[in-house]
Amino acid sequence: MSIQMFSVVLLVVSVLSGCATTRVTLLPDHSGHVGAVTVSNGQGQQRIDQAFNTVAVEQTSAPGAPRAIDRQAFETAHRALLDAQPTPPRSFGLNFLFDSMELTPDSKKMLPEVMRVVRDRSPTEITVFGYADSSGTAAYNMALSAERAQVVAHLLKQIDPKLQMDVRYFGDKAPLVRSPPGVPEPQNRRAEIVIL
């Protein structure tokens, strides 16, 4: 499982004063990707899967059909809400040499950029995820992925000892690239750093 953070679907729910109508508007995420949401109540449901489409929901009837709204008008009307959105998470993928806790040369070069992002976002939450390919046994791969995550956390702490991190590991259970058991896959020998 890549932690490119499952696409964040932003919803804006606004309750209009004086009436019992709620409007749900689907917005794209920070990269422009549009997910989907199903709006439901006791009378029915309606799916929204287009950016800047809105659905009106009343307590006494099923949600209405999605309708497109003007993006600029929406952004003007909801500027304060949009400006209050948190900075999107940043993710860095680091790769390791085969059957090793040693980062590849290209991955080592990424550490200064990781630390720049951490400093720019301070205070921040940092999670390091460790992974392995399927070339070893499940138990071996789990231990290797744990060690890889710990190595990356240690490297970051060498740069800034005050950093607090959450460390997790998955063995070969969340590959970026599917491969048959026992087949080495360089892209799956990795750690991912997610900075919130």
CYANA upper distance limits for C-alpha pairs under 8 A (distance plus 0.5 A):
  1 MET  CA    173 LYS  CA      8.13
  1 MET  CA    174 ALA  CA      4.58
  1 MET  CA    175 PRO  CA      6.55
  1 MET  CA    176 LEU  CA      7.14
  2 SER  CA    174 ALA  CA      7.53
  2 SER  CA    175 PRO  CA      8.04
  2 SER  CA    176 LEU  CA      6.80
  3 ILE  CA     91 SER  CA      7.93
  3 ILE  CA    192 GLU  CA      7.63
  3 ILE  CA    194 VAL  CA      7.87
  4 GLN  CA     91 SER  CA      6.89
  5 MET  CA     89 PRO  CA      8.36
  7 SER  CA     29 ASP  CA      7.55
  7 SER  CA     33 HIS  CA      7.74
  7 SER  CA     34 VAL  CA      8.47
  7 SER  CA     35 GLY  CA      7.33
  8 VAL  CA     29 ASP  CA      6.17
  8 VAL  CA     35 GLY  CA      8.13
  9 VAL  CA     26 LEU  CA      7.84
  9 VAL  CA     27 LEU  CA      7.31
  9 VAL  CA     28 PRO  CA      7.14
  9 VAL  CA     29 ASP  CA      6.40
  9 VAL  CA     34 VAL  CA      7.40
  9 VAL  CA     35 GLY  CA      6.23
  9 VAL  CA     36 ALA  CA      7.78
 10 LEU  CA     26 LEU  CA      6.87
 10 LEU  CA     27 LEU  CA      5.86
 10 LEU  CA     28 PRO  CA      7.24
 10 LEU  CA     29 ASP  CA      6.90
 11 LEU  CA     24 VAL  CA      7.03
 11 LEU  CA     25 THR  CA      6.29
 11 LEU  CA     26 LEU  CA      5.79
 11 LEU  CA     27 LEU  CA      6.75
 12 VAL  CA     23 ARG  CA      8.36
 12 VAL  CA     24 VAL  CA      6.29
 12 VAL  CA     25 THR  CA      5.84
 12 VAL  CA     26 LEU  CA      7.44
 12 VAL  CA     27 LEU  CA      8.18
 13 VAL  CA     22 THR  CA      7.16
 13 VAL  CA     23 ARG  CA      6.08
 13 VAL  CA     24 VAL  CA      5.27
 13 VAL  CA     25 THR  CA      7.18
 14 SER  CA     22 THR  CA      6.40
 14 SER  CA     23 ARG  CA      6.06
 14 SER  CA     24 VAL  CA      7.51
 15 VAL  CA     19 CYS  CA      8.41
 15 VAL  CA     20 ALA  CA      7.86
 15 VAL  CA     21 THR  CA      6.79
 15 VAL  CA     22 THR  CA      5.25
 15 VAL  CA     23 ARG  CA      7.15
 16 LEU  CA     20 ALA  CA      7.79
 16 LEU  CA     21 THR  CA      6.87
 16 LEU  CA     22 THR  CA      7.21
 20 ALA  CA     58 GLU  CA      6.53
 20 ALA  CA     59 GLN  CA      7.55
 21 THR  CA     56 ALA  CA      6.88
 21 THR  CA     57 VAL  CA      6.03
 21 THR  CA     58 GLU  CA      5.31
 21 THR  CA     59 GLN  CA      8.11
 22 THR  CA     56 ALA  CA      6.24
 22 THR  CA     57 VAL  CA      5.58
 22 THR  CA     58 GLU  CA      6.98
 23 ARG  CA     54 THR  CA      6.93
 23 ARG  CA     55 VAL  CA      6.05
 23 ARG  CA     56 ALA  CA      5.00
 23 ARG  CA     57 VAL  CA      6.62
 24 VAL  CA     39 VAL  CA      8.20
 24 VAL  CA     54 THR  CA      5.90
 24 VAL  CA     55 VAL  CA      5.82
 24 VAL  CA     56 ALA  CA      7.10
 24 VAL  CA     57 VAL  CA      8.33
 25 THR  CA     51 ALA  CA      8.44
 25 THR  CA     52 PHE  CA      6.54
 25 THR  CA     53 ASN  CA      6.18
 25 THR  CA     54 THR  CA      4.70
 25 THR  CA     55 VAL  CA      7.09
 26 LEU  CA     34 VAL  CA      8.39
 26 LEU  CA     36 ALA  CA      8.04
 26 LEU  CA     37 VAL  CA      8.07
 26 LEU  CA     48 ILE  CA      7.34
 26 LEU  CA     49 ASP  CA      7.87
 26 LEU  CA     50 GLN  CA      7.44
 26 LEU  CA     51 ALA  CA      5.88
 26 LEU  CA     52 PHE  CA      5.99
 26 LEU  CA     53 ASN  CA      6.38
 26 LEU  CA     54 THR  CA      7.04
 27 LEU  CA     34 VAL  CA      7.35
 27 LEU  CA     51 ALA  CA      5.57
 27 LEU  CA     52 PHE  CA      6.17
 28 PRO  CA     32 GLY  CA      5.53
 28 PRO  CA     33 HIS  CA      5.81
 28 PRO  CA     34 VAL  CA      5.05
 28 PRO  CA     35 GLY  CA      7.80
 28 PRO  CA     51 ALA  CA      6.27
 29 ASP  CA     33 HIS  CA      5.96
 29 ASP  CA     34 VAL  CA      6.91
 30 HIS  CA     88 PRO  CA      7.12
 34 VAL  CA     49 ASP  CA      7.45
 34 VAL  CA     50 GLN  CA      7.22
 34 VAL  CA     51 ALA  CA      6.62
 35 GLY  CA     49 ASP  CA      6.64
 35 GLY  CA     50 GLN  CA      8.42
 36 ALA  CA     47 ARG  CA      7.52
 36 ALA  CA     48 ILE  CA      6.06
 36 ALA  CA     49 ASP  CA      4.78
 36 ALA  CA     50 GLN  CA      7.93
 37 VAL  CA     47 ARG  CA      6.24
 37 VAL  CA     48 ILE  CA      5.90
 37 VAL  CA     49 ASP  CA      7.13
 38 THR  CA     45 GLN  CA      7.06
 38 THR  CA     46 GLN  CA      6.05
 38 THR  CA     47 ARG  CA      4.75
 38 THR  CA     48 ILE  CA      6.73
 39 VAL  CA     45 GLN  CA      5.93
 39 VAL  CA     46 GLN  CA      5.74
 39 VAL  CA     47 ARG  CA      6.68
 39 VAL  CA     48 ILE  CA      8.15
 39 VAL  CA     55 VAL  CA      8.27
 39 VAL  CA     63 PRO  CA      7.49
 40 SER  CA     44 GLY  CA      6.17
 40 SER  CA     45 GLN  CA      4.48
 40 SER  CA     46 GLN  CA      6.86
 40 SER  CA     62 ALA  CA      7.97
 40 SER  CA     63 PRO  CA      7.12
 41 ASN  CA     45 GLN  CA      6.89
 41 ASN  CA     57 VAL  CA      8.38
 41 ASN  CA     59 GLN  CA      7.76
 41 ASN  CA     62 ALA  CA      7.18
 41 ASN  CA     63 PRO  CA      7.78
 42 GLY  CA     59 GLN  CA      8.43
 42 GLY  CA     62 ALA  CA      7.98
 43 GLN  CA     60 THR  CA      7.77
 43 GLN  CA     61 SER  CA      6.10
 43 GLN  CA     62 ALA  CA      5.08
 43 GLN  CA     63 PRO  CA      8.28
 44 GLY  CA     61 SER  CA      8.13
 44 GLY  CA     62 ALA  CA      5.03
 44 GLY  CA     63 PRO  CA      6.95
 45 GLN  CA     62 ALA  CA      6.80
 45 GLN  CA     63 PRO  CA      6.34
 46 GLN  CA     55 VAL  CA      8.22
 46 GLN  CA     63 PRO  CA      6.42
 46 GLN  CA     64 GLY  CA      7.57
 46 GLN  CA     65 ALA  CA      7.22
 46 GLN  CA     66 PRO  CA      8.06
 47 ARG  CA     66 PRO  CA      8.22
 48 ILE  CA     53 ASN  CA      7.27
 48 ILE  CA     54 THR  CA      7.95
 48 ILE  CA     55 VAL  CA      8.12
 48 ILE  CA     66 PRO  CA      6.85
 49 ASP  CA     53 ASN  CA      8.28
 52 PHE  CA     68 ALA  CA      6.42
 52 PHE  CA     69 ILE  CA      6.20
 52 PHE  CA     70 ASP  CA      7.71
 52 PHE  CA     71 ARG  CA      6.72
 53 ASN  CA     66 PRO  CA      6.26
 53 ASN  CA     67 ARG  CA      5.69
 53 ASN  CA     68 ALA  CA      4.78
 53 ASN  CA     69 ILE  CA      6.40
 54 THR  CA     66 PRO  CA      5.80
 54 THR  CA     67 ARG  CA      5.94
 54 THR  CA     68 ALA  CA      6.86
 54 THR  CA     69 ILE  CA      7.43
 55 VAL  CA     63 PRO  CA      7.03
 55 VAL  CA     64 GLY  CA      6.24
 55 VAL  CA     65 ALA  CA      6.72
 55 VAL  CA     66 PRO  CA      5.32
 55 VAL  CA     67 ARG  CA      7.15
 56 ALA  CA     63 PRO  CA      6.39
 56 ALA  CA     64 GLY  CA      6.04
 56 ALA  CA     65 ALA  CA      8.41
 56 ALA  CA     66 PRO  CA      8.41
 57 VAL  CA     61 SER  CA      8.00
 57 VAL  CA     62 ALA  CA      7.43
 57 VAL  CA     63 PRO  CA      5.08
 57 VAL  CA     64 GLY  CA      7.03
 58 GLU  CA     62 ALA  CA      7.69
 58 GLU  CA     63 PRO  CA      7.29
 69 ILE  CA     73 ALA  CA      8.44
 69 ILE  CA     74 PHE  CA      7.72
 70 ASP  CA     74 PHE  CA      6.65
 71 ARG  CA     75 GLU  CA      6.60
 72 GLN  CA     76 THR  CA      6.59
 73 ALA  CA     77 ALA  CA      6.61
 74 PHE  CA     78 HIS  CA      6.55
 75 GLU  CA     79 ARG  CA      5.92
 75 GLU  CA     82 LEU  CA      7.84
 78 HIS  CA     82 LEU  CA      6.73
 79 ARG  CA     83 ASP  CA      6.47
 80 ALA  CA     84 ALA  CA      6.74
 81 LEU  CA     85 GLN  CA      7.39
 87 THR  CA    196 LEU  CA      8.19
 88 PRO  CA    196 LEU  CA      7.65
 89 PRO  CA    194 VAL  CA      7.19
 89 PRO  CA    195 ILE  CA      6.05
 89 PRO  CA    196 LEU  CA      5.16
 90 ARG  CA    194 VAL  CA      6.24
 90 ARG  CA    195 ILE  CA      5.68
 90 ARG  CA    196 LEU  CA      7.22
 91 SER  CA    192 GLU  CA      7.26
 91 SER  CA    193 ILE  CA      6.03
 91 SER  CA    194 VAL  CA      4.96
 91 SER  CA    195 ILE  CA      6.80
 92 PHE  CA    114 VAL  CA      7.73
 92 PHE  CA    192 GLU  CA      6.07
 92 PHE  CA    193 ILE  CA      5.61
 92 PHE  CA    194 VAL  CA      7.09
 93 GLY  CA    107 SER  CA      8.32
 93 GLY  CA    190 ARG  CA      7.24
 93 GLY  CA    191 ALA  CA      6.47
 93 GLY  CA    192 GLU  CA      5.02
 93 GLY  CA    193 ILE  CA      7.03
 94 LEU  CA    103 LEU  CA      7.52
 94 LEU  CA    104 THR  CA      8.26
 94 LEU  CA    107 SER  CA      5.45
 94 LEU  CA    108 LYS  CA      8.35
 94 LEU  CA    110 MET  CA      8.32
 94 LEU  CA    190 ARG  CA      5.91
 94 LEU  CA    191 ALA  CA      5.72
 94 LEU  CA    192 GLU  CA      6.61
 94 LEU  CA    193 ILE  CA      8.49
 95 ASN  CA    103 LEU  CA      6.28
 95 ASN  CA    104 THR  CA      6.30
 95 ASN  CA    107 SER  CA      6.46
 95 ASN  CA    186 PRO  CA      7.91
 95 ASN  CA    187 GLN  CA      7.27
 95 ASN  CA    188 ASN  CA      8.31
 95 ASN  CA    189 ARG  CA      6.15
 95 ASN  CA    190 ARG  CA      4.73
 95 ASN  CA    191 ALA  CA      6.94
 96 PHE  CA    100 SER  CA      6.96
 96 PHE  CA    101 MET  CA      6.83
 96 PHE  CA    102 GLU  CA      6.03
 96 PHE  CA    103 LEU  CA      4.76
 96 PHE  CA    104 THR  CA      5.67
 96 PHE  CA    107 SER  CA      8.37
 96 PHE  CA    186 PRO  CA      8.11
 96 PHE  CA    189 ARG  CA      5.93
 96 PHE  CA    190 ARG  CA      6.20
 97 LEU  CA    101 MET  CA      7.67
 97 LEU  CA    102 GLU  CA      6.38
 97 LEU  CA    103 LEU  CA      6.64
 97 LEU  CA    104 THR  CA      6.24
 97 LEU  CA    186 PRO  CA      8.13
 97 LEU  CA    189 ARG  CA      7.86
 98 PHE  CA    184 PRO  CA      8.42
 98 PHE  CA    186 PRO  CA      7.70
 98 PHE  CA    189 ARG  CA      7.79
 99 ASP  CA    144 LEU  CA      8.42
100 SER  CA    144 LEU  CA      8.40
101 MET  CA    144 LEU  CA      8.14
101 MET  CA    147 GLU  CA      7.35
101 MET  CA    148 ARG  CA      5.87
101 MET  CA    151 VAL  CA      7.37
103 LEU  CA    107 SER  CA      6.37
103 LEU  CA    108 LYS  CA      6.52
104 THR  CA    108 LYS  CA      6.86
105 PRO  CA    109 LYS  CA      7.02
106 ASP  CA    110 MET  CA      7.33
107 SER  CA    111 LEU  CA      7.73
110 MET  CA    114 VAL  CA      6.85
111 LEU  CA    115 MET  CA      6.76
111 LEU  CA    156 LEU  CA      8.10
112 PRO  CA    116 ARG  CA      6.65
113 GLU  CA    117 VAL  CA      6.81
114 VAL  CA    118 VAL  CA      6.79
115 MET  CA    119 ARG  CA      6.61
115 MET  CA    156 LEU  CA      8.03
115 MET  CA    159 ILE  CA      8.45
116 ARG  CA    120 ASP  CA      6.60
117 VAL  CA    121 ARG  CA      6.65
117 VAL  CA    195 ILE  CA      8.41
118 VAL  CA    122 SER  CA      6.53
118 VAL  CA    124 THR  CA      7.28
118 VAL  CA    195 ILE  CA      7.44
119 ARG  CA    123 PRO  CA      8.43
121 ARG  CA    196 LEU  CA      8.41
124 THR  CA    195 ILE  CA      7.26
124 THR  CA    196 LEU  CA      6.19
125 GLU  CA    164 GLN  CA      8.05
125 GLU  CA    165 MET  CA      7.46
125 GLU  CA    195 ILE  CA      6.32
125 GLU  CA    196 LEU  CA      5.60
126 ILE  CA    164 GLN  CA      7.55
126 ILE  CA    165 MET  CA      5.49
126 ILE  CA    166 ASP  CA      6.84
126 ILE  CA    193 ILE  CA      7.42
126 ILE  CA    194 VAL  CA      6.25
126 ILE  CA    195 ILE  CA      5.21
126 ILE  CA    196 LEU  CA      6.94
127 THR  CA    165 MET  CA      5.99
127 THR  CA    166 ASP  CA      5.11
127 THR  CA    167 VAL  CA      6.28
127 THR  CA    168 ARG  CA      7.99
127 THR  CA    193 ILE  CA      6.26
127 THR  CA    194 VAL  CA      5.76
127 THR  CA    195 ILE  CA      7.18
128 VAL  CA    149 ALA  CA      6.31
128 VAL  CA    152 VAL  CA      7.79
128 VAL  CA    153 ALA  CA      7.19
128 VAL  CA    165 MET  CA      7.53
128 VAL  CA    166 ASP  CA      6.75
128 VAL  CA    167 VAL  CA      5.37
128 VAL  CA    168 ARG  CA      6.74
128 VAL  CA    191 ALA  CA      7.19
128 VAL  CA    192 GLU  CA      6.17
128 VAL  CA    193 ILE  CA      5.08
128 VAL  CA    194 VAL  CA      7.00
129 PHE  CA    149 ALA  CA      6.14
129 PHE  CA    167 VAL  CA      6.52
129 PHE  CA    168 ARG  CA      5.32
129 PHE  CA    169 TYR  CA      5.74
129 PHE  CA    170 PHE  CA      8.08
129 PHE  CA    191 ALA  CA      5.83
129 PHE  CA    192 GLU  CA      5.55
129 PHE  CA    193 ILE  CA      6.93
130 GLY  CA    145 SER  CA      5.04
130 GLY  CA    146 ALA  CA      6.31
130 GLY  CA    147 GLU  CA      8.14
130 GLY  CA    148 ARG  CA      6.06
130 GLY  CA    149 ALA  CA      4.85
130 GLY  CA    167 VAL  CA      8.37
130 GLY  CA    168 ARG  CA      6.78
130 GLY  CA    169 TYR  CA      4.85
130 GLY  CA    170 PHE  CA      6.78
130 GLY  CA    171 GLY  CA      7.73
130 GLY  CA    190 ARG  CA      6.75
130 GLY  CA    191 ALA  CA      4.90
130 GLY  CA    192 GLU  CA      7.11
131 TYR  CA    141 ASN  CA      8.28
131 TYR  CA    142 MET  CA      8.18
131 TYR  CA    144 LEU  CA      8.16
131 TYR  CA    145 SER  CA      4.94
131 TYR  CA    146 ALA  CA      8.11
131 TYR  CA    148 ARG  CA      7.88
131 TYR  CA    149 ALA  CA      8.29
131 TYR  CA    169 TYR  CA      6.53
131 TYR  CA    170 PHE  CA      5.98
131 TYR  CA    171 GLY  CA      5.48
131 TYR  CA    172 ASP  CA      6.56
131 TYR  CA    173 LYS  CA      8.42
131 TYR  CA    174 ALA  CA      7.77
131 TYR  CA    175 PRO  CA      8.12
131 TYR  CA    188 ASN  CA      7.02
131 TYR  CA    189 ARG  CA      6.41
131 TYR  CA    190 ARG  CA      5.81
131 TYR  CA    191 ALA  CA      6.43
132 ALA  CA    141 ASN  CA      6.04
132 ALA  CA    142 MET  CA      7.81
132 ALA  CA    144 LEU  CA      7.10
132 ALA  CA    145 SER  CA      5.79
132 ALA  CA    170 PHE  CA      8.19
132 ALA  CA    171 GLY  CA      5.58
132 ALA  CA    172 ASP  CA      5.38
132 ALA  CA    175 PRO  CA      8.30
132 ALA  CA    188 ASN  CA      6.13
132 ALA  CA    189 ARG  CA      5.08
132 ALA  CA    190 ARG  CA      6.97
133 ASP  CA    141 ASN  CA      7.68
133 ASP  CA    171 GLY  CA      8.01
133 ASP  CA    172 ASP  CA      5.69
133 ASP  CA    175 PRO  CA      7.44
133 ASP  CA    183 VAL  CA      8.18
133 ASP  CA    184 PRO  CA      6.45
133 ASP  CA    185 GLU  CA      6.21
133 ASP  CA    186 PRO  CA      7.82
133 ASP  CA    187 GLN  CA      8.46
133 ASP  CA    188 ASN  CA      5.33
133 ASP  CA    189 ARG  CA      5.89
134 SER  CA    138 ALA  CA      8.10
134 SER  CA    141 ASN  CA      7.54
134 SER  CA    172 ASP  CA      5.92
134 SER  CA    179 SER  CA      8.09
134 SER  CA    180 PRO  CA      8.08
134 SER  CA    181 PRO  CA      5.85
134 SER  CA    182 GLY  CA      5.61
134 SER  CA    183 VAL  CA      6.55
134 SER  CA    184 PRO  CA      6.81
134 SER  CA    185 GLU  CA      8.12
135 SER  CA    141 ASN  CA      8.43
135 SER  CA    181 PRO  CA      7.10
135 SER  CA    182 GLY  CA      4.36
135 SER  CA    183 VAL  CA      5.63
135 SER  CA    184 PRO  CA      5.54
136 GLY  CA    140 TYR  CA      6.42
136 GLY  CA    141 ASN  CA      6.28
136 GLY  CA    182 GLY  CA      6.75
137 THR  CA    141 ASN  CA      6.52
138 ALA  CA    142 MET  CA      6.63
138 ALA  CA    171 GLY  CA      7.41
138 ALA  CA    172 ASP  CA      7.50
139 ALA  CA    143 ALA  CA      6.82
139 ALA  CA    171 GLY  CA      8.34
140 TYR  CA    144 LEU  CA      6.57
140 TYR  CA    171 GLY  CA      8.47
141 ASN  CA    145 SER  CA      6.51
141 ASN  CA    171 GLY  CA      5.16
141 ASN  CA    172 ASP  CA      6.51
142 MET  CA    146 ALA  CA      6.77
142 MET  CA    169 TYR  CA      7.57
142 MET  CA    170 PHE  CA      6.61
142 MET  CA    171 GLY  CA      4.19
142 MET  CA    172 ASP  CA      7.44
143 ALA  CA    147 GLU  CA      6.76
143 ALA  CA    171 GLY  CA      7.53
144 LEU  CA    148 ARG  CA      6.66
144 LEU  CA    171 GLY  CA      7.48
145 SER  CA    149 ALA  CA      6.73
145 SER  CA    169 TYR  CA      6.01
145 SER  CA    170 PHE  CA      6.91
145 SER  CA    171 GLY  CA      5.55
145 SER  CA    172 ASP  CA      8.45
145 SER  CA    190 ARG  CA      8.47
145 SER  CA    191 ALA  CA      8.38
146 ALA  CA    150 GLN  CA      6.74
146 ALA  CA    168 ARG  CA      7.53
146 ALA  CA    169 TYR  CA      5.61
146 ALA  CA    170 PHE  CA      8.14
146 ALA  CA    171 GLY  CA      8.01
147 GLU  CA    151 VAL  CA      6.54
148 ARG  CA    152 VAL  CA      6.85
148 ARG  CA    190 ARG  CA      8.05
148 ARG  CA    191 ALA  CA      7.07
149 ALA  CA    153 ALA  CA      6.76
149 ALA  CA    167 VAL  CA      6.75
149 ALA  CA    168 ARG  CA      7.35
149 ALA  CA    169 TYR  CA      7.12
149 ALA  CA    191 ALA  CA      6.44
150 GLN  CA    154 HIS  CA      6.50
150 GLN  CA    167 VAL  CA      7.41
151 VAL  CA    155 LEU  CA      6.66
152 VAL  CA    156 LEU  CA      6.79
152 VAL  CA    191 ALA  CA      7.85
153 ALA  CA    157 LYS  CA      6.68
153 ALA  CA    165 MET  CA      7.54
153 ALA  CA    167 VAL  CA      7.93
154 HIS  CA    158 GLN  CA      6.65
155 LEU  CA    159 ILE  CA      7.21
156 LEU  CA    160 ASP  CA      6.79
156 LEU  CA    161 PRO  CA      8.28
156 LEU  CA    163 LEU  CA      8.12
157 LYS  CA    161 PRO  CA      4.92
157 LYS  CA    162 LYS  CA      7.49
157 LYS  CA    163 LEU  CA      6.52
170 PHE  CA    174 ALA  CA      7.07
172 ASP  CA    188 ASN  CA      8.19
175 PRO  CA    188 ASN  CA      5.88
176 LEU  CA    187 GLN  CA      7.07
176 LEU  CA    188 ASN  CA      6.20
177 VAL  CA    185 GLU  CA      7.83
177 VAL  CA    187 GLN  CA      7.26
177 VAL  CA    188 ASN  CA      7.01
179 SER  CA    183 VAL  CA      6.75
179 SER  CA    184 PRO  CA      8.38
179 SER  CA    185 GLU  CA      7.61
185 GLU  CA    189 ARG  CA      7.49
